[in-house]
Amino acid sequence: MSLQEMLEKRNKLVADARALNDKVVSESRDFTGEEQVQYEAMFKEINSLNDQIKREQELRTLETHLAASQGTVAAGREVPGGESGKTDDRAKAQIQALRSFILGGVQGMAPEETRALSMGTDAAGGYIVPPEQFVAQLIQAVDDLVYVRQWATKFSVVQAASMGVPSLDANPADADWTSELLIGSEDSTMAFGKRELTPHPLAKYIKVSNKLLRASPIDPEVLVRDRLAYKFAVSEEKAFFTGTGASQPLGLFTASANGIDTDRDYSTGNSETAIAFDGLIGAKFTLKPQYWRNARWLFHRDALAQIAKLKDGEGQYIWRENVMAGEPPILLGLPFFMSEYAPNTFTTGLYVGILGDFSNFWIVDALTMTFQRLVELFAATNQVGFIGRRELDGMPVLSEAFVRVTLA
């Protein structure tokens, strides 16, 4: 089996495993015995293919090194028709071009050396095919963490356009002390409402050249799918934080009578530009203790850097017991988390953090993450398109389960 065939077979197995898992999740159930056996068999074969692919790529890397150092064509890699001399020259040209690039950058390369390293245009990912030993790994920045979906309460809508949930917006008044034969006064305060979640579409498409799909030792299709899935998660997280509720989720940091109202904002003790420890203590005790068991702080790292630097009147760090190495990530007895998407503009009246039981943020999915491969649409430009889609909505459904840290 060729390397390309192994990559294609592994891709299909991964897609089949994902489809099986999504089916079980959408039906809100566990794997059946037969499905569990099928799932484990797919992963066993995927792991076996991963090992074979790794060995093949390592062998190709070694063969490239040998061809460059010995001036010979690697066994089994001659161009059909006996053009081994041309292959040898091409390998030498690539190595020489790479040396010139390392020593002097693109400016230090002759035109023929630039052509030896390029494949297509660099803006479309062309430089992913220099000599093979340089592309076994992908260099990328670390992914930012996303939290809300993993903490939230999730539902699936299959046959309806939206999900409505009745809510008790106001409790009845306290019972009256009365005599045995009386019924007390009539209540006029209890009120009911409704929370409605309507899934909204989220989509993105990417085009990749057929040349890149065919020639790159990295599997571009898997890379595109992974990147699309991650960027969808980022778009969701941003909306879960600051979404307006208009054709998108209603965010935690968006003041709304339908989500978290302004009466859950706490600023006492904080200054116009910074968080104070008194403000954090006040925020914690604004939240009813019944919510503390599942409550979490969520801040941007800039906000936590401010908190970690707070000192008492004697110059001692107030949060000293939690900034020492090895200590658990706890703030005022409750766990905290850092998000790159939490607000970090320290100006009067703005939100800079939140404390709450995030199970009271509800997410409704109408369409799990789907990917579509478009072959014919971009055939004229020799490209393949990948479309990712999903439909969802989300909102905080119980205002009192949260308190937002606000600057004065």
C-alpha positions as CSV (number, residue, x, y, z in Angstrom):
1,M,0.0,0.0,0.0
2,S,1.4,3.4,-1.0
3,L,1.8,6.3,1.4
4,Q,-1.1,8.2,-0.2
5,E,-3.3,5.1,0.0
6,M,-2.5,4.7,3.7
7,L,-3.3,8.4,4.3
8,E,-6.6,8.1,2.5
9,K,-7.6,4.9,4.3
10,R,-6.7,6.5,7.7
11,N,-8.8,9.6,6.8
12,K,-11.8,7.5,6.0
13,L,-11.5,5.6,9.3
14,V,-11.3,8.8,11.3
15,A,-14.3,10.2,9.5
16,D,-16.3,7.0,10.1
17,A,-15.3,7.0,13.8
18,R,-16.4,10.6,14.1
19,A,-19.7,9.9,12.4
20,L,-20.4,7.0,14.8
21,N,-19.6,9.1,17.8
22,D,-21.7,12.0,16.6
23,K,-24.6,9.7,16.1
24,V,-24.4,8.4,19.7
25,V,-24.0,12.0,21.1
26,S,-26.9,13.4,19.0
27,E,-29.1,10.5,20.3
28,S,-28.1,11.3,23.9
29,R,-27.1,7.7,24.7
30,D,-24.1,5.4,25.3
31,F,-22.5,3.1,22.8
32,T,-24.2,-0.2,22.3
33,G,-22.0,-3.3,22.7
34,E,-21.8,-3.7,18.9
35,E,-21.0,0.0,18.4
36,Q,-18.3,-0.1,21.0
37,V,-16.6,-3.1,19.3
38,Q,-16.8,-1.3,16.0
39,Y,-15.4,1.9,17.4
40,E,-12.5,0.2,19.1
41,A,-11.7,-1.8,15.9
42,M,-11.6,1.4,13.9
43,F,-9.2,3.0,16.4
44,K,-7.0,-0.1,16.4
45,E,-6.7,0.1,12.6
46,I,-6.1,3.9,12.7
47,N,-3.2,3.3,15.2
48,S,-1.8,0.6,13.0
49,L,-1.9,2.9,10.0
50,N,-0.3,5.7,12.0
51,D,2.6,3.4,12.7
52,Q,3.0,2.4,9.1
53,I,2.7,6.0,7.9
54,K,5.4,7.1,10.4
55,R,7.8,4.3,9.3
56,E,7.3,5.2,5.6
57,Q,7.9,8.9,6.3
58,E,11.0,8.1,8.3
59,L,12.3,5.9,5.5
60,R,11.7,8.7,2.9
61,T,13.5,11.2,5.1
62,L,16.6,8.8,5.4
63,E,16.5,8.2,1.7
64,T,16.5,11.9,1.0
65,H,19.5,12.4,3.3
66,L,21.4,9.6,1.5
67,A,20.6,10.9,-1.9
68,A,21.9,14.3,-0.9
69,S,25.1,13.1,0.8
70,Q,26.1,10.3,-1.6
71,G,25.0,11.9,-4.9
72,T,22.9,8.9,-5.8
73,V,19.2,8.4,-6.3
74,A,17.5,6.6,-3.4
75,A,16.5,3.0,-4.2
76,G,13.0,2.7,-5.5
77,R,12.6,6.5,-6.0
78,E,13.8,6.8,-9.7
79,V,11.7,8.7,-12.1
80,P,9.9,6.3,-14.5
81,G,11.7,6.0,-17.7
82,G,15.2,5.7,-16.2
83,E,15.7,9.5,-15.5
84,S,17.6,8.9,-12.4
85,G,20.2,11.5,-13.3
86,K,17.5,14.2,-13.4
87,T,16.2,13.1,-10.0
88,D,19.7,13.2,-8.6
89,D,20.2,16.8,-10.0
90,R,16.9,17.9,-8.6
91,A,17.7,16.6,-5.1
92,K,21.1,18.3,-5.2
93,A,19.5,21.6,-6.4
94,Q,17.0,21.5,-3.5
95,I,19.7,20.9,-0.9
96,Q,21.9,23.8,-2.4
97,A,18.8,26.1,-2.5
98,L,18.0,25.3,1.1
99,R,21.6,26.1,2.2
100,S,21.4,29.4,0.4
101,F,18.0,30.2,2.1
102,I,19.4,29.3,5.5
103,L,22.5,31.5,5.0
104,G,21.0,34.5,3.4
105,G,17.2,34.2,3.2
106,V,15.2,34.7,0.0
107,Q,17.4,37.7,-0.9
108,G,20.4,35.5,-1.0
109,M,18.9,32.9,-3.4
110,A,19.3,32.8,-7.1
111,P,16.1,32.6,-9.2
112,E,16.8,29.0,-10.1
113,E,17.3,28.2,-6.4
114,T,13.9,29.8,-5.5
115,R,12.2,27.6,-8.2
116,A,13.9,24.5,-6.8
117,L,12.2,25.0,-3.4
118,S,8.8,26.4,-4.5
119,M,5.7,24.5,-5.4
120,G,2.8,26.7,-6.4
121,T,2.6,30.1,-4.6
122,D,3.7,30.6,-1.0
123,A,0.4,32.4,-0.1
124,A,-1.5,29.2,-0.9
125,G,0.9,27.0,1.1
126,G,3.3,26.3,-1.7
127,Y,6.4,26.2,0.5
128,I,5.1,23.2,2.4
129,V,7.2,21.0,0.0
130,P,10.9,21.8,0.5
131,P,13.2,18.8,1.0
132,E,11.1,16.2,2.8
133,Q,12.9,16.1,6.1
134,F,11.7,19.6,6.8
135,V,8.0,18.9,6.7
136,A,7.5,15.9,9.0
137,Q,6.2,18.4,11.7
138,L,4.0,21.4,11.5
139,I,5.0,24.6,13.3
140,Q,2.1,26.4,14.9
141,A,1.3,28.5,17.9
142,V,-0.4,26.9,20.8
143,D,-4.2,26.7,20.6
144,D,-6.2,29.0,23.0
145,L,-8.3,27.1,25.5
146,V,-12.1,27.3,25.3
147,Y,-14.3,26.5,28.3
148,V,-18.0,27.3,28.1
149,R,-19.1,24.4,26.0
150,Q,-17.5,21.9,28.3
151,W,-19.1,23.4,31.4
152,A,-22.5,24.3,29.9
153,T,-25.7,22.2,29.8
154,K,-26.2,21.0,26.3
155,F,-29.3,20.0,24.3
156,S,-30.0,18.8,20.8
157,V,-32.9,20.0,18.7
158,V,-33.7,17.6,15.9
159,Q,-37.3,18.1,14.7
160,A,-38.1,21.7,15.9
161,A,-36.9,25.1,14.9
162,S,-36.1,26.2,18.5
163,M,-36.3,25.1,22.1
164,G,-38.5,26.9,24.6
165,V,-38.0,26.6,28.3
166,P,-40.5,27.9,30.9
167,S,-39.0,30.0,33.7
168,L,-40.1,31.1,37.1
169,D,-39.3,34.8,36.9
170,A,-40.8,35.8,40.3
171,N,-41.6,33.6,43.3
172,P,-44.9,33.9,45.2
173,A,-44.8,36.0,48.4
174,D,-44.1,34.3,51.7
175,A,-47.0,32.4,53.3
176,D,-49.2,34.2,55.8
177,W,-49.7,33.2,59.4
178,T,-53.4,32.8,59.8
179,S,-56.1,30.8,61.6
180,E,-57.3,27.3,60.9
181,L,-60.3,28.4,58.8
182,L,-58.7,31.1,56.7
183,I,-56.7,30.8,53.5
184,G,-54.4,33.8,53.7
185,S,-54.1,36.6,51.2
186,E,-54.1,36.1,47.5
187,D,-50.6,36.2,45.9
188,S,-50.0,38.6,43.0
189,T,-46.2,38.4,42.7
190,M,-45.5,34.9,41.1
191,A,-44.7,35.3,37.4
192,F,-43.7,32.9,34.7
193,G,-41.7,33.5,31.6
194,K,-39.9,31.6,28.8
195,R,-36.4,31.2,27.5
196,E,-36.2,30.5,23.8
197,L,-33.1,29.2,22.1
198,T,-33.1,29.2,18.3
199,P,-30.0,27.6,16.6
200,H,-28.2,29.9,14.2
201,P,-25.9,28.8,11.4
202,L,-22.1,29.1,11.6
203,A,-20.0,28.3,8.5
204,K,-16.6,28.7,6.9
205,Y,-14.9,27.3,3.8
206,I,-11.3,26.9,2.8
207,K,-9.7,26.1,-0.6
208,V,-6.6,23.9,-0.9
209,S,-4.7,23.2,-4.2
210,N,-4.7,19.7,-5.6
211,K,-1.0,19.9,-5.9
212,L,-0.6,20.5,-2.2
213,L,-3.0,17.7,-1.4
214,R,-1.1,15.3,-3.6
215,A,2.5,16.3,-2.8
216,S,2.6,17.2,0.9
217,P,3.8,14.5,3.4
218,I,1.5,16.3,6.0
219,D,-2.1,15.3,5.4
220,P,-3.6,18.7,4.4
221,E,-7.2,17.3,4.6
222,V,-6.8,16.3,8.2
223,L,-5.1,19.6,9.0
224,V,-7.9,21.6,7.4
225,R,-10.5,19.7,9.3
226,D,-8.7,20.1,12.6
227,R,-8.2,23.9,12.0
228,L,-11.8,24.4,11.0
229,A,-13.0,22.5,14.1
230,Y,-10.8,24.6,16.3
231,K,-11.8,27.9,14.7
232,F,-15.5,27.0,15.0
233,A,-14.8,26.4,18.8
234,V,-13.2,29.9,19.0
235,S,-16.1,31.6,17.3
236,E,-18.5,29.8,19.7
237,E,-16.5,30.8,22.7
238,K,-16.4,34.5,21.7
239,A,-20.2,34.5,21.2
240,F,-20.8,32.7,24.5
241,F,-18.8,35.6,26.1
242,T,-20.0,38.7,24.2
243,G,-22.7,37.6,21.7
244,T,-25.6,40.0,21.3
245,G,-28.3,37.4,21.0
246,A,-29.3,38.7,17.5
247,S,-28.7,35.8,15.1
248,Q,-26.0,34.5,17.5
249,P,-25.8,33.3,21.2
250,L,-26.4,35.7,24.1
251,G,-23.1,36.2,25.9
252,L,-22.2,36.0,29.6
253,F,-20.7,39.5,29.4
254,T,-23.7,41.0,27.6
255,A,-26.1,42.8,30.0
256,S,-29.6,41.5,29.2
257,A,-32.9,40.9,31.0
258,N,-33.1,37.6,29.0
259,G,-29.6,36.5,30.2
260,I,-27.6,38.2,33.0
261,D,-29.1,41.5,34.1
262,T,-27.1,44.4,35.4
263,D,-28.2,43.7,39.0
264,R,-25.6,40.9,38.8
265,D,-22.7,43.3,38.2
266,Y,-20.5,44.0,41.3
267,S,-18.0,46.9,41.3
268,T,-17.8,48.0,45.0
269,G,-14.2,48.1,46.1
270,N,-12.7,48.1,42.6
271,S,-11.2,51.3,41.2
272,E,-11.9,52.7,37.7
273,T,-8.9,51.0,36.3
274,A,-8.1,48.0,38.5
275,I,-9.5,45.0,40.4
276,A,-9.3,45.2,44.2
277,F,-9.3,42.2,46.6
278,D,-12.3,43.7,48.4
279,G,-14.1,43.7,45.1
280,L,-13.5,40.0,44.6
281,I,-14.6,39.2,48.2
282,G,-17.8,41.2,47.6
283,A,-18.4,39.5,44.3
284,K,-18.1,36.0,45.8
285,F,-20.6,36.8,48.6
286,T,-23.0,38.3,46.0
287,L,-23.4,34.7,44.7
288,K,-25.6,32.5,46.9
289,P,-23.6,29.7,48.7
290,Q,-25.8,27.1,47.0
291,Y,-24.0,27.9,43.7
292,W,-20.5,27.7,45.2
293,R,-20.1,23.9,44.8
294,N,-20.0,24.2,41.0
295,A,-18.9,27.9,40.7
296,R,-15.7,29.0,38.8
297,W,-13.9,32.3,38.3
298,L,-13.1,33.2,34.7
299,F,-10.7,36.0,33.9
300,H,-8.3,37.1,31.2
301,R,-4.6,36.5,32.2
302,D,-4.1,40.2,32.3
303,A,-6.8,40.4,35.1
304,L,-5.2,37.6,37.0
305,A,-1.8,39.3,36.8
306,Q,-3.4,42.3,38.5
307,I,-4.9,40.1,41.2
308,A,-1.6,38.3,41.8
309,K,0.2,41.6,42.4
310,L,-2.3,42.9,45.1
311,K,-0.5,43.6,48.4
312,D,-1.7,44.5,51.9
313,G,-0.6,47.5,53.9
314,E,2.6,45.8,54.9
315,G,3.6,45.1,51.3
316,Q,2.8,41.4,51.5
317,Y,1.0,39.6,48.6
318,I,-2.6,39.1,49.6
319,W,-2.9,36.1,47.3
320,R,0.5,34.7,48.3
321,E,-0.7,31.2,49.2
322,N,-2.1,30.7,45.6
323,V,0.8,32.2,43.5
324,M,3.4,29.9,45.0
325,A,4.6,27.0,42.8
326,G,2.7,23.8,43.2
327,E,-0.4,25.4,44.7
328,P,-3.8,24.6,43.1
329,P,-5.5,27.3,41.0
330,I,-7.8,28.6,43.7
331,L,-9.0,32.1,44.3
332,L,-11.0,32.7,47.6
333,G,-11.7,29.0,47.9
334,L,-13.1,28.6,44.3
335,P,-11.2,27.4,41.2
336,F,-10.2,29.9,38.5
337,F,-9.5,29.7,34.8
338,M,-7.8,32.0,32.3
339,S,-9.3,32.6,28.9
340,E,-7.9,34.7,26.1
341,Y,-11.4,35.7,25.1
342,A,-12.4,37.2,28.5
343,P,-12.5,41.0,28.6
344,N,-9.3,42.7,29.5
345,T,-9.9,46.4,29.0
346,F,-9.5,48.1,32.4
347,T,-11.7,51.1,32.1
348,T,-14.5,52.4,34.3
349,G,-17.8,50.5,34.1
350,L,-16.4,47.6,32.0
351,Y,-16.5,43.9,32.8
352,V,-13.2,42.2,33.8
353,G,-14.3,38.8,35.1
354,I,-17.1,36.5,36.1
355,L,-18.0,34.0,38.8
356,G,-20.8,31.5,38.4
357,D,-22.2,28.1,38.0
358,F,-21.7,27.6,34.2
359,S,-24.2,24.7,34.1
360,N,-26.8,27.5,34.0
361,F,-25.5,28.5,30.5
362,W,-27.5,26.4,28.1
363,I,-26.4,25.4,24.6
364,V,-28.8,24.0,21.9
365,D,-27.3,22.3,18.9
366,A,-29.4,21.6,15.8
367,L,-26.5,20.5,13.7
368,T,-23.3,18.8,14.9
369,M,-20.1,19.8,13.1
370,T,-20.2,18.6,9.5
371,F,-17.6,18.9,6.8
372,Q,-18.2,18.8,3.1
373,R,-15.5,18.3,0.4
374,L,-16.1,20.1,-2.9
375,V,-14.2,18.8,-5.8
376,E,-15.9,20.0,-9.0
377,L,-16.8,23.6,-7.9
378,F,-13.1,24.8,-7.9
379,A,-11.9,22.4,-10.6
380,A,-11.1,25.3,-13.0
381,T,-8.5,26.5,-10.5
382,N,-7.2,23.0,-9.6
383,Q,-8.4,23.4,-6.0
384,V,-10.6,21.5,-3.5
385,G,-12.9,23.2,-1.2
386,F,-13.7,22.2,2.4
387,I,-16.9,23.6,4.1
388,G,-17.5,23.3,7.8
389,R,-21.1,23.9,9.2
390,R,-23.0,23.8,12.4
391,E,-26.1,25.4,13.9
392,L,-26.4,26.3,17.6
393,D,-27.6,28.8,20.1
394,G,-26.7,29.5,23.7
395,M,-27.5,31.8,26.6
396,P,-27.3,32.1,30.4
397,V,-30.7,31.0,31.7
398,L,-30.5,31.9,35.4
399,S,-29.2,35.3,36.2
400,E,-28.6,34.7,39.9
401,A,-26.2,31.9,39.2
402,F,-23.6,34.4,38.0
403,V,-22.0,37.6,39.2
404,R,-19.8,39.8,37.0
405,V,-16.7,41.6,38.3
406,T,-17.0,45.2,37.1
407,L,-14.7,48.3,37.5
408,A,-16.1,51.3,39.4
